[in-house]
Amino acid sequence: MEENHKSVFISYRRTNLPWALLIYEKLTDLGYDVFLDFISIGSGDFEQIIVENIKARNHFIVLLSPSAIEHKEEQIDWYRREMEYALKYQRNIVPITLGGFDYKAPETIEYFSGEIEKILKYNSLPLSYPYLPAVIDKLCNQYLNIQLDKVNHPKLHPVSPEVERYVNNQKQRIEEQVPVDEKRLLAQKWYEQANKSRVLTEKMRLYSKAIQLDPKLYYAYNNRGIIYDVMKKYEKAIDNYSEAIELEPNMPWVYINRGLTYYQMGQYENAINDYNQAIKLAPKFSDAYRKRGKVFIELNQFDKSLKDFTKLIKLDPDNAENYYIRAQVYENLGQYEKAIEGFSQTILLDPKFTGAYHNRGVIYHELGKYKEAIDDYNQSIKLNPKYAEGFFNRGLSYFKLKRYEEAIENFNKAIELKPGEHETYYIRGNSYSKLRQFENAIEDYNNTIEINPTYYGAYNNRGISFFELKQYKKAIINFNQAIKLNPEFAEAFFNRGISNSELDKEKEAIEDFDQATRLDPEFVKDFNNHGDIYQELRKHEKAIKNFEKAINQF
């Protein structure tokens, strides 16, 4: 019979450290040579230390718990990698389940995808504190007491002298630890139950019970901080994250969580400092670059944001959103061609990314490529038929193409979907005005003003509509209000000058034209070049005479 070597590798999440230490202690007392990664291994040393220790040991125990499969974006998911290596090197794998671990839970199935799905097919051993002696006995006499040729176990490979020194250091550090007591294990129980609960108040209660039993359970402080954050109790969230960091300063995601809370509080510099620390601890932690880049956007520091999202894309090149946000940064920097490339790459990775079509359409519109813009808006609306902004912007492009009926149809739909937007009524009013449907235009300007009483452009354009209807006094009342709201608004003075001319108020008209030209000398240039102003004035003989007098005075 082949000798059954008593060597074990224990794989676990840091949340389950007390259980890992307890199993280490029990097996070591029974003469097993056990490796436990107690001191966190740096990413540069991970491959050598972990792989050599898995290859040097017959048995691979993996602790399965609800908290172990919580999603945390790390530069390396060490827990998962350890299981992959155990399968690759055909170790005798023994899953031990904790805290009501559920094999059929959706999050379990999602996590154990790919190669490590095989882990769920091994016979597992449930563990709880009251039955600890019986479980350890069954573990040693049944699960670890087997002929290794039955699991197609390859030959063992001794670790290198360098790794051996590391292993001995680990063992020494573990021996220095205070033995795990029942209170710490009970704290683990409450912690796992909190993770499984879907009720915030119950999660809070259970995390607090866990902390009361084990005041050094930094994961519980972190998770309680997350709950406070969801409840918008940001100061308490910060206190909990800070306590977790005080207990364990080398966990990058805790800095990420605290940074996000600072961000929500508007404390951007504090947020950046935390993201900096997360990156220092984990230089490939993509979420840190993503969140720091978003803070730089809030601060209008687009060059810095661009560097973060460029780094992020190198770390996570298949994430469509990364390209999307970088494209928005390029847009803010006025680099429209690169922005278009970014939105196009987003669409290539995710053809159903509505915002990418829409934002690319916005840039095409800005570049005067209205037909291309409409094509993109069509696609964004097809993907999301309730996208009010898509209809609004498509209407703007139709307006620029002088296709006013189609513009109005789009503004109608935008108002139906989102009726409280003053800008939509305003532009639809302009469209009606272009079609000389001035009553409809006035109604839309009324709605614009009702929603936003300080929108001086709406008063000006309503005044123009009244003027076209030959209601000159009403027109002047509106131009007056536009000027009151914006005393630098040259166009309103000009329009009031035309209206005063129609009412034979020559003195007032000349004063208005004079003020318009002083505010915007381009009026003079346009007149001399027979531009738009001249063409407008030709319709009104009295106005053109008064304007000429004002020009001569100017």
C-alpha positions as CSV (number, residue, x, y, z in Angstrom):
1,M,0.0,0.0,0.0
2,E,1.3,3.5,-0.9
3,E,2.3,5.6,2.1
4,N,-0.2,8.3,2.9
5,H,1.9,11.4,3.6
6,K,0.5,13.7,6.1
7,S,1.0,17.0,4.4
8,V,-1.8,19.5,3.9
9,F,-2.4,22.9,2.1
10,I,-5.2,25.0,3.5
11,S,-6.9,27.5,1.1
12,Y,-9.2,30.1,2.6
13,R,-10.5,33.7,2.4
14,R,-9.2,36.1,5.1
15,T,-12.8,36.4,6.3
16,N,-12.5,32.8,7.6
17,L,-9.0,33.1,9.2
18,P,-10.1,31.9,12.6
19,W,-11.4,28.6,11.2
20,A,-8.3,28.2,9.1
21,L,-6.1,28.7,12.2
22,L,-8.2,26.3,14.2
23,I,-7.9,23.5,11.5
24,Y,-4.2,24.3,11.2
25,E,-3.8,23.9,15.0
26,K,-5.7,20.6,15.2
27,L,-3.9,19.0,12.2
28,T,-0.5,20.1,13.4
29,D,-1.2,18.6,16.8
30,L,-2.0,15.3,15.0
31,G,1.4,15.4,13.3
32,Y,0.4,16.9,9.9
33,D,2.7,19.2,8.0
34,V,0.3,22.0,7.2
35,F,0.9,25.1,5.1
36,L,-1.3,28.1,5.7
37,D,-0.8,31.5,4.1
38,F,-1.0,33.6,7.2
39,I,1.2,36.5,6.1
40,S,-0.2,37.9,2.9
41,I,1.9,37.0,0.0
42,G,2.9,39.8,-2.4
43,S,1.7,39.4,-5.9
44,G,5.3,39.1,-7.2
45,D,6.0,36.0,-5.0
46,F,2.6,34.4,-5.3
47,E,3.3,32.0,-8.2
48,Q,6.5,30.5,-6.7
49,I,5.3,30.2,-3.0
50,I,1.8,29.0,-3.6
51,V,2.6,26.6,-6.5
52,E,5.6,25.0,-4.8
53,N,3.6,24.5,-1.6
54,I,0.6,22.9,-3.4
55,K,3.0,20.6,-5.4
56,A,4.8,19.7,-2.1
57,R,1.6,18.5,-0.3
58,N,-0.7,15.6,-0.8
59,H,-3.9,17.1,0.5
60,F,-5.6,20.4,-0.4
61,I,-8.3,21.6,2.1
62,V,-10.5,24.5,0.8
63,L,-12.8,26.3,3.2
64,L,-16.1,27.2,1.4
65,S,-18.3,29.9,2.9
66,P,-20.8,32.6,1.8
67,S,-18.2,35.3,2.4
68,A,-15.5,33.4,0.5
69,I,-17.3,33.9,-2.8
70,E,-18.2,37.5,-2.3
71,H,-17.2,39.5,-5.3
72,K,-14.1,41.7,-4.7
73,E,-12.3,43.0,-7.6
74,E,-8.6,42.1,-6.9
75,Q,-5.6,42.2,-9.2
76,I,-5.4,38.4,-8.5
77,D,-8.1,36.2,-7.0
78,W,-5.7,34.1,-5.0
79,Y,-8.4,31.9,-3.6
80,R,-9.6,30.9,-7.0
81,R,-6.0,30.5,-8.3
82,E,-5.2,28.1,-5.5
83,M,-8.1,25.9,-6.4
84,E,-7.0,26.0,-10.1
85,Y,-3.5,24.8,-9.1
86,A,-4.8,22.1,-6.9
87,L,-6.9,20.7,-9.8
88,K,-4.0,21.1,-12.2
89,Y,-1.6,19.2,-9.9
90,Q,-4.2,16.6,-9.0
91,R,-4.1,17.0,-5.2
92,N,-6.5,15.2,-2.9
93,I,-9.1,18.0,-2.6
94,V,-11.3,18.2,0.5
95,P,-13.9,21.0,0.6
96,I,-15.0,22.0,4.1
97,T,-18.2,24.1,4.2
98,L,-18.8,26.8,6.8
99,G,-21.7,29.1,7.6
100,G,-24.4,27.4,5.7
101,F,-22.6,27.4,2.4
102,D,-25.1,26.7,-0.3
103,Y,-24.0,24.7,-3.4
104,K,-27.1,25.7,-5.3
105,A,-27.1,29.4,-4.6
106,P,-26.8,31.5,-7.8
107,E,-23.8,33.3,-6.4
108,T,-22.1,29.9,-5.8
109,I,-22.8,28.7,-9.4
110,E,-21.6,32.1,-10.8
111,Y,-18.3,32.0,-8.8
112,F,-17.5,28.4,-9.5
113,S,-17.5,28.7,-13.2
114,G,-14.9,27.4,-15.6
115,E,-12.3,24.9,-14.4
116,I,-13.0,25.3,-10.6
117,E,-16.6,24.0,-11.2
118,K,-15.1,20.6,-10.5
119,I,-14.5,21.6,-6.9
120,L,-18.3,21.4,-6.2
121,K,-18.3,17.8,-7.3
122,Y,-16.0,16.7,-4.4
123,N,-17.5,15.2,-1.3
124,S,-17.6,18.1,1.3
125,L,-17.4,18.1,5.0
126,P,-19.6,20.6,6.9
127,L,-18.0,22.2,10.0
128,S,-19.5,23.9,13.0
129,Y,-17.9,24.5,16.4
130,P,-20.1,22.1,18.6
131,Y,-19.1,19.2,16.3
132,L,-15.5,20.2,15.9
133,P,-13.9,17.0,17.5
134,A,-16.1,14.7,15.4
135,V,-15.4,16.7,12.2
136,I,-11.6,16.6,12.7
137,D,-11.7,12.9,13.4
138,K,-13.7,12.3,10.3
139,L,-11.4,14.5,8.3
140,C,-8.3,12.7,9.4
141,N,-9.6,9.1,9.4
142,Q,-11.7,9.3,6.2
143,Y,-10.9,12.2,4.0
144,L,-7.1,12.4,4.5
145,N,-6.6,8.7,5.1
146,I,-6.7,7.5,1.6
147,Q,-4.4,5.8,-0.9
148,L,-3.2,8.6,-3.1
149,D,-3.0,6.5,-6.2
150,K,-6.8,6.5,-6.2
151,V,-6.8,10.2,-7.0
152,N,-4.2,9.8,-9.7
153,H,-1.8,11.7,-7.5
154,P,1.4,12.8,-9.2
155,K,4.8,12.7,-7.4
156,L,5.4,15.3,-4.8
157,H,8.0,18.0,-5.4
158,P,9.9,19.5,-2.4
159,V,9.9,23.2,-2.1
160,S,13.0,25.3,-2.8
161,P,15.2,26.5,0.0
162,E,13.9,30.1,-0.5
163,V,10.3,29.0,-0.2
164,E,11.2,26.7,2.8
165,R,12.5,29.7,4.7
166,Y,9.2,31.5,3.9
167,V,7.2,28.5,5.1
168,N,9.1,28.3,8.4
169,N,8.5,32.0,8.9
170,Q,4.8,31.5,8.4
171,K,4.7,28.7,10.9
172,Q,6.6,30.8,13.5
173,R,4.1,33.7,13.1
174,I,1.2,31.3,13.4
175,E,2.6,29.9,16.7
176,E,2.8,33.4,18.1
177,Q,-1.0,33.9,17.7
178,V,-3.5,33.7,20.5
179,P,-5.4,30.3,20.2
180,V,-8.7,30.6,18.5
181,D,-11.5,30.6,21.1
182,E,-15.2,30.0,20.9
183,K,-16.1,33.7,20.8
184,R,-14.1,34.2,17.6
185,L,-15.8,31.3,16.0
186,L,-19.2,32.5,17.1
187,A,-18.3,35.9,15.6
188,Q,-17.6,34.0,12.4
189,K,-21.1,32.5,12.6
190,W,-22.8,35.9,12.9
191,Y,-20.6,37.3,10.2
192,E,-21.5,34.6,7.7
193,Q,-25.2,34.9,8.6
194,A,-25.0,38.6,8.0
195,N,-23.5,38.0,4.5
196,K,-26.4,35.7,3.7
197,S,-29.1,38.0,4.9
198,R,-30.9,40.3,2.3
199,V,-32.3,42.7,4.9
200,L,-30.1,45.7,5.7
201,T,-31.2,46.1,9.3
202,E,-30.6,42.4,10.0
203,K,-27.2,42.5,8.3
204,M,-26.3,45.5,10.5
205,R,-27.4,43.7,13.6
206,L,-25.4,40.5,12.8
207,Y,-22.2,42.4,11.9
208,S,-22.5,44.3,15.1
209,K,-22.9,41.1,17.1
210,A,-19.8,39.7,15.3
211,I,-17.8,42.8,16.1
212,Q,-18.9,42.6,19.8
213,L,-17.5,39.1,20.0
214,D,-14.4,39.7,17.9
215,P,-13.5,43.4,18.0
216,K,-10.6,42.7,15.5
217,L,-12.9,41.3,12.8
218,Y,-12.0,44.0,10.3
219,Y,-14.1,42.5,7.5
220,A,-17.2,43.1,9.6
221,Y,-16.3,46.8,10.1
222,N,-15.8,47.0,6.3
223,N,-19.2,45.4,5.5
224,R,-20.9,47.4,8.2
225,G,-19.5,50.5,6.6
226,I,-21.0,49.5,3.3
227,I,-24.4,49.3,4.9
228,Y,-24.0,52.7,6.5
229,D,-23.1,54.0,3.0
230,V,-26.2,52.5,1.5
231,M,-28.2,54.2,4.2
232,K,-26.4,57.4,3.4
233,K,-25.0,57.6,6.9
234,Y,-21.7,58.6,5.5
235,E,-19.9,59.7,8.7
236,K,-20.6,56.3,10.3
237,A,-19.5,54.6,7.1
238,I,-16.2,56.4,7.3
239,D,-15.7,55.5,10.9
240,N,-16.2,51.8,10.2
241,Y,-13.9,51.8,7.2
242,S,-11.3,53.7,9.2
243,E,-11.5,51.1,12.0
244,A,-11.1,48.3,9.5
245,I,-8.0,50.1,8.0
246,E,-6.6,50.6,11.5
247,L,-6.9,46.8,12.2
248,E,-5.6,45.7,8.7
249,P,-4.0,48.5,6.7
250,N,-3.2,46.3,3.7
251,M,-6.6,45.6,2.2
252,P,-7.0,47.8,-0.9
253,W,-10.7,47.4,-1.3
254,V,-11.4,49.0,2.1
255,Y,-9.6,52.1,0.8
256,I,-11.8,51.9,-2.3
257,N,-14.9,51.7,-0.2
258,R,-13.9,54.7,2.0
259,G,-12.8,56.6,-1.1
260,L,-16.3,56.1,-2.6
261,T,-17.9,57.4,0.5
262,Y,-15.7,60.5,0.5
263,Y,-16.6,60.9,-3.2
264,Q,-20.3,60.9,-2.3
265,M,-19.7,63.4,0.4
266,G,-18.0,65.7,-2.1
267,Q,-14.6,65.3,-0.3
268,Y,-12.7,64.6,-3.5
269,E,-9.2,65.1,-2.2
270,N,-9.8,62.5,0.5
271,A,-11.2,60.2,-2.1
272,I,-8.2,60.6,-4.3
273,N,-5.9,59.9,-1.3
274,D,-7.7,56.6,-0.6
275,Y,-7.6,55.5,-4.3
276,N,-3.9,56.4,-4.3
277,Q,-3.3,54.1,-1.4
278,A,-5.3,51.3,-3.0
279,I,-3.2,51.6,-6.1
280,K,0.0,51.6,-4.0
281,L,-1.1,48.3,-2.3
282,A,-2.4,46.8,-5.5
283,P,-1.0,48.4,-8.7
284,K,-3.2,46.3,-10.9
285,F,-6.4,47.0,-9.0
286,S,-8.5,48.2,-11.9
287,D,-11.4,49.6,-9.9
288,A,-9.1,52.1,-8.1
289,Y,-8.1,53.6,-11.4
290,R,-11.8,53.7,-12.6
291,K,-13.0,55.5,-9.4
292,R,-10.0,57.9,-9.2
293,G,-10.5,58.7,-12.9
294,K,-14.2,59.6,-12.2
295,V,-13.1,61.9,-9.3
296,F,-10.7,63.7,-11.7
297,I,-13.7,64.2,-14.1
298,E,-15.7,65.9,-11.3
299,L,-12.7,68.2,-10.7
300,N,-12.4,68.9,-14.4
301,Q,-8.9,67.5,-14.3
302,F,-9.4,65.7,-17.6
303,D,-5.7,65.1,-18.4
304,K,-5.3,63.1,-15.2
305,S,-8.6,61.3,-15.8
306,L,-7.4,60.4,-19.3
307,K,-4.2,58.8,-17.8
308,D,-6.3,56.7,-15.4
309,F,-8.7,55.4,-18.0
310,T,-5.9,54.6,-20.4
311,K,-4.2,52.6,-17.6
312,L,-7.5,51.0,-16.8
313,I,-8.0,49.9,-20.4
314,K,-4.6,48.2,-20.4
315,L,-5.7,46.3,-17.2
316,D,-9.2,45.5,-18.4
317,P,-9.2,45.8,-22.2
318,D,-12.5,44.0,-22.8
319,N,-14.7,46.3,-20.6
320,A,-16.8,48.5,-22.9
321,E,-17.6,51.0,-20.2
322,N,-13.9,51.9,-19.8
323,Y,-13.7,53.0,-23.5
324,Y,-17.0,54.8,-23.1
325,I,-15.8,56.9,-20.2
326,R,-12.5,57.6,-21.8
327,A,-14.3,58.8,-24.9
328,Q,-16.3,61.2,-22.7
329,V,-13.0,62.5,-21.4
330,Y,-11.7,63.0,-24.9
331,E,-14.9,64.9,-25.7
332,N,-14.4,67.2,-22.7
333,L,-10.8,67.8,-23.9
334,G,-12.2,68.8,-27.4
335,Q,-10.5,65.8,-29.0
336,Y,-13.5,64.8,-31.0
337,E,-12.0,62.3,-33.4
338,K,-10.5,60.3,-30.5
339,A,-13.8,60.5,-28.7
340,I,-15.6,59.1,-31.8
341,E,-13.0,56.3,-31.9
342,G,-13.7,55.5,-28.2
343,F,-17.4,55.4,-28.6
344,S,-16.9,53.2,-31.7
345,Q,-14.8,50.8,-29.7
346,T,-17.4,50.7,-27.0
347,I,-20.0,49.7,-29.6
348,L,-17.7,47.1,-31.0
349,L,-17.4,45.5,-27.6
350,D,-21.0,46.0,-26.7
351,P,-23.4,46.6,-29.7
352,K,-26.2,47.3,-27.3
353,F,-24.5,50.2,-25.4
354,T,-27.1,52.9,-25.9
355,G,-25.1,55.7,-24.5
356,A,-22.2,55.1,-26.9
357,Y,-24.5,55.6,-30.0
358,H,-26.1,58.7,-28.4
359,N,-22.8,60.4,-27.4
360,R,-21.2,59.7,-30.7
361,G,-24.3,61.2,-32.3
362,V,-23.8,64.3,-30.1
363,I,-20.2,64.7,-31.4
364,Y,-21.3,64.2,-35.0
365,H,-23.9,67.0,-34.4
366,E,-21.2,69.3,-33.0
367,L,-19.1,68.6,-36.0
368,G,-22.0,69.5,-38.3
369,K,-22.4,65.9,-39.5
370,Y,-26.1,65.9,-38.9
371,K,-27.0,62.9,-41.0
372,E,-24.4,60.7,-39.2
373,A,-25.8,62.1,-35.9
374,I,-29.3,61.1,-36.8
375,D,-28.2,57.6,-37.7
376,D,-26.7,57.2,-34.3
377,Y,-29.7,58.6,-32.5
378,N,-31.9,56.2,-34.5
379,Q,-29.9,53.3,-33.1
380,S,-29.9,54.6,-29.5
381,I,-33.7,55.0,-29.8
382,K,-34.1,51.6,-31.3
383,L,-32.2,50.1,-28.3
384,N,-34.2,52.3,-25.8
385,P,-37.5,53.6,-27.2
386,K,-38.1,55.5,-24.0
387,Y,-34.8,57.5,-24.3
388,A,-36.2,61.1,-24.2
389,E,-32.8,62.7,-24.7
390,G,-32.3,60.6,-27.9
391,F,-35.5,62.0,-29.3
392,F,-34.5,65.6,-28.2
393,N,-31.1,65.4,-29.8
394,R,-32.4,63.8,-33.0
395,G,-34.9,66.7,-33.2
396,L,-32.0,69.2,-32.9
397,S,-30.2,67.5,-35.9
398,Y,-33.4,67.6,-37.9
399,F,-33.7,71.3,-37.0
400,K,-30.2,72.0,-38.3
401,L,-31.1,70.2,-41.5
402,K,-34.2,72.5,-41.7
403,R,-36.5,69.5,-41.6
404,Y,-38.7,71.2,-39.0
405,E,-41.8,68.9,-39.2
406,E,-39.5,65.9,-38.3
407,A,-37.9,68.0,-35.6
408,I,-41.3,68.7,-34.1
409,E,-42.3,65.0,-34.2
410,N,-39.1,64.2,-32.1
411,F,-39.7,67.0,-29.7
412,N,-43.3,65.9,-29.2
413,K,-42.0,62.4,-28.2
414,A,-39.3,63.8,-26.0
415,I,-42.0,65.9,-24.1
416,E,-44.3,62.9,-23.9
417,L,-41.5,60.9,-22.2
418,K,-40.0,63.7,-20.1
419,P,-42.5,66.7,-19.9
420,G,-40.6,68.9,-17.5
421,E,-37.7,70.0,-19.7
422,H,-37.9,73.7,-20.7
423,E,-35.3,73.4,-23.4
424,T,-37.5,70.9,-25.4
425,Y,-40.4,73.3,-25.4
426,Y,-38.1,76.2,-26.4
427,I,-36.6,74.4,-29.4
428,R,-40.0,73.1,-30.5
429,G,-41.2,76.7,-30.3
430,N,-38.3,77.7,-32.6
431,S,-39.3,75.0,-35.0
432,Y,-42.9,76.2,-35.1
433,S,-41.6,79.7,-35.6
434,K,-39.5,78.6,-38.6
435,L,-42.8,77.1,-40.0
436,R,-44.5,80.5,-39.2
437,Q,-46.9,78.8,-36.9
438,F,-46.5,81.6,-34.4
439,E,-49.4,80.8,-32.1
440,N,-48.0,77.3,-31.5
441,A,-44.6,78.9,-31.0
442,I,-46.0,81.3,-28.4
443,E,-47.6,78.4,-26.5
444,D,-44.3,76.6,-26.3
445,Y,-42.5,79.7,-25.1
446,N,-45.2,80.1,-22.5
447,N,-44.4,76.5,-21.3
448,T,-40.7,77.2,-21.3
449,I,-41.1,80.3,-19.1
450,E,-43.5,78.6,-16.8
451,I,-40.8,75.9,-16.1
452,N,-37.9,78.3,-16.1
453,P,-39.0,82.0,-15.6
454,T,-35.4,83.2,-16.0
455,Y,-34.9,81.9,-19.5
456,Y,-34.4,85.2,-21.3
457,G,-34.1,83.6,-24.7
458,A,-37.7,82.4,-24.4
459,Y,-39.0,86.0,-23.8
460,N,-37.0,87.2,-26.8
461,N,-38.3,84.6,-29.1
462,R,-41.9,85.0,-27.8
463,G,-41.5,88.7,-28.5
464,I,-40.5,87.8,-32.1
465,S,-43.6,85.7,-32.5
466,F,-45.8,88.5,-31.2
467,F,-44.0,90.9,-33.6
468,E,-44.7,88.6,-36.6
469,L,-48.4,88.6,-35.5
470,K,-48.1,92.5,-35.5
471,Q,-48.7,92.6,-31.8
472,Y,-45.9,95.1,-31.3
473,K,-46.7,96.2,-27.7
474,K,-46.7,92.6,-26.5
475,A,-43.5,92.0,-28.4
476,I,-41.9,95.0,-26.6
477,I,-43.0,93.7,-23.2
478,N,-41.2,90.4,-23.9
479,F,-38.1,92.1,-25.2
480,N,-38.1,94.3,-22.0
481,Q,-38.2,91.2,-19.8
482,A,-35.4,89.5,-21.8
483,I,-33.2,92.7,-21.4
484,K,-34.1,92.8,-17.7
485,L,-32.8,89.2,-17.3
486,N,-29.8,89.8,-19.5
487,P,-28.8,93.5,-19.9
488,E,-26.0,92.4,-22.3
489,F,-28.4,90.7,-24.7
490,A,-27.8,92.7,-28.0
491,E,-30.4,90.8,-30.0
492,A,-33.2,91.8,-27.7
493,F,-32.3,95.5,-28.0
494,F,-32.2,95.0,-31.8
495,N,-35.6,93.3,-31.8
496,R,-37.1,96.0,-29.6
497,G,-35.7,98.6,-31.9
498,I,-37.6,97.1,-34.8
499,S,-40.8,97.0,-32.7
500,N,-40.4,100.6,-31.6
501,S,-39.9,101.6,-35.2
502,E,-43.2,100.0,-36.1
503,L,-44.9,102.0,-33.4
504,D,-43.3,105.2,-34.7
505,K,-41.1,105.5,-31.6
506,E,-38.1,106.8,-33.5
507,K,-36.1,108.0,-30.5
508,E,-36.5,104.7,-28.6
509,A,-35.8,102.7,-31.7
510,I,-32.5,104.6,-32.4
511,E,-31.5,104.2,-28.7
512,D,-32.1,100.4,-28.9
513,F,-30.2,100.0,-32.2
514,D,-27.4,102.1,-30.7
515,Q,-27.2,99.9,-27.6
516,A,-27.3,96.7,-29.8
517,T,-24.3,97.9,-31.8
518,R,-22.4,98.9,-28.7
519,L,-23.0,95.5,-27.1
520,D,-22.2,93.7,-30.3
521,P,-20.3,95.6,-33.1
522,E,-21.0,92.6,-35.4
523,F,-24.4,94.2,-36.0
524,V,-22.5,97.0,-37.7
525,K,-20.4,94.6,-39.7
526,D,-23.4,92.6,-40.8
527,F,-25.2,95.7,-41.9
528,N,-22.3,97.0,-44.0
529,N,-22.0,93.5,-45.5
530,H,-25.7,93.4,-46.3
531,G,-25.9,90.4,-44.0
532,D,-28.7,88.9,-41.9
533,I,-29.5,92.1,-40.1
534,Y,-29.8,94.0,-43.3
535,Q,-32.1,91.4,-44.8
536,E,-34.3,91.5,-41.8
537,L,-34.5,95.3,-41.8
538,R,-35.4,95.4,-45.5
539,K,-38.8,94.1,-44.4
540,H,-39.4,97.2,-42.2
541,E,-38.6,100.5,-43.9
542,K,-39.1,102.6,-40.7
543,A,-36.7,100.3,-38.8
544,I,-33.9,100.5,-41.5
545,K,-34.0,104.3,-41.4
546,N,-33.7,104.3,-37.6
547,F,-30.9,101.7,-37.7
548,E,-29.0,103.8,-40.3
549,K,-29.2,106.8,-37.9
550,A,-27.9,104.7,-35.0
551,I,-25.1,103.4,-37.1
552,N,-24.1,106.9,-38.2
553,Q,-24.1,108.0,-34.5
554,F,-22.0,104.9,-33.5
